[in-house]
Structure formats: structure tokens, C-alpha cells
Amino acid sequence: MPLRFHITLAVLLPIILVMGMVTAGLKLPLPHLGRAYVVRIELPEAGAPVDLPTIQGPQDSSRPLVVIDAGHGGHDPGASGADFKEKSIVLGLARALRNQLLDEGGIRVAMTRDEDRFLVLDERAEIARKLGADLFLSIHADSAGELSGVSGASVYTLSGKASSQAAERYAARENSADLLNGQLLTDRSDDVSAILVELSQRRTQEKSAEFASLILREGEGQLVFHPQPKRSASLVVLRAPDVPSVLYESGFVTNPEDAQRLASPEGQACFADVMARAIRIYFARQNGV
């Protein structure tokens, strides 16, 4: 038989068989694997109100408020390695810092999450804005892939341009703010709104940079820092224009020593002590003490 006949038969035969089964009322045998492994994730509706966490600490609203954000959570484990998951490590660090601040008194504290649940990036910054936070700290842990020897913490602040190629991978999509000091900007012209946001962010970034420097100063000799610990990038979670914000990369989950240290009670206590001290010095400076 000619080659053309064989090709035509190979193309038409499956179609003829399917049409025959449909005509006879038979069910088509569909592969089961793909349907059996579908994961359904409920995401918050666009524009839905953000559930605000409880503020702990002094009842006096004039006391400074710190919002602590444990990164990732729920179906998003973050970085993984050395039998540890980022979402669990950073939640442990966040809880340790909260407890330290509450034990020492004088500072109000709220956590974006105190359990294994998922929050989108915009929600985290929105919580800080809606609560009127004086400081926002997002805690994460990094991954270096197969380079298990990479170690140490880094401190990130917001910048339109990443400070290095390593920092650039953290940069996220642009996010324009609708609120500035509790005021809606939608009733202003785009030019005026852009100027107000830029001025506010400039002041906020100066405060963020000051807090980042305090973390590095107070942590010297106590925390393990990356050789280039001070970085900047356009991170969505830091884009609140009126809340000083810092992202703390606590170390590398892919480094067994880093992961074990950060997951240990001793490592968490050391982190909490350093970070609480930096927070108190920051607020003392803001109050002119």
C-alpha cells in the first residue's frame, strides 16, 4: 500500500473510533491522573476587607505599634531544605519576637498570621496600614538551591532599583498605593497623588533605612549575617507608603546550620533579643529620647 494511505489511516482511525463510541452511547475512557491531583485554593475576593489581627500589649493607643509578618504560610511553604520549611521557621521567629516585646512591655504588637495560613502580599501591607502601624517587619528565610554553603541573614528595604542581582530576584510587581495616612487618594489628580506618595515614601524609606542599620548594629557578633547584609529591592510587601518597613531574611533554609539554628529555641531567643533591642532603640530615636 502507498505511504499516503498509511498516513491517512493513522489520522482518521482514532476519529472514526471516537465517533463510533459516541454514536453507540458509550462513555469515553478519560485519563484519571490529571483530575485526581487537582489542588483547589480559595483566594480572597478582590476588594474584600482584610481581617485585622488582635493588637496585644498596652491598651494605651499612644504606645508604638509593631506589626510582625511571618512570610508565606498555608499552601505556600516558601523555601525548603535540610528538612525545614521556611513558613514554619519564620513563624517561630515571629512568635519569639512578639513574646519578647510583650514581656518587656511598652510596645503594642500585632502579627499578620499566628498560624499556618496563607496571605497574599497585598494583605500583609494592608494590615499594617489599617492598624496604623509605626513599624512593619516581615520575616523570611532564603534558599540558595544546591549551594548549601551559602549562609547568613540579610536586611531589605524598599527601592525602585535592586541593590544587586541577588536582591533583584525579590523584586515583585509594581503596586500603587490607594491610601496615604488613612486618606484616599482617588479623589485627587494622578499627578498630585504621585507627588504625595513619593514624598511620603521618601520619608518612610529614610526611617526604614535607619531601622535596618540598627538591626545590623545590634546584631553584630550575635547574629550570623551574609557578607553583603544590607540590600534593597522593589518588594510588594514593603510598599506601604506611610509605614516604615523592613524585610529580614533570617538565613538560608538550604544551609543545614542556618536552618537548625533558626529553628532552635536558642536561635529564636537570640534573634528576638537583638530585634527587640533594635526596635526599642528605633522608637526611642523617633521620640527624641
Secondary structure, DSSP 4 states (H G I P E B T S, - for coil): --HHHHHHHHHHHHHHHHHHHHHTTPPP---SHHHHT----PPPPTTPPPPPPPPBS-S-TTS-EEEEEE--BTTB--SEETTEEHHHHHHHHHHHHHHHHHHH-S-EEEES-SSS----HHHHHHHHHHHT-SEEEEEEEE--TT-TT---EEEEEE-SS-SSHHHHTT-------SEETTEE-TTS-HHHHHHHHHHHHHHHHHHHHHHHHHHHHHHTTTS-EEEEEEEEE--GGG--TTS-EEEEEEEETTSHHHHHHHHSHHHHHHHHHHHHHHHHHHHHHHTT-
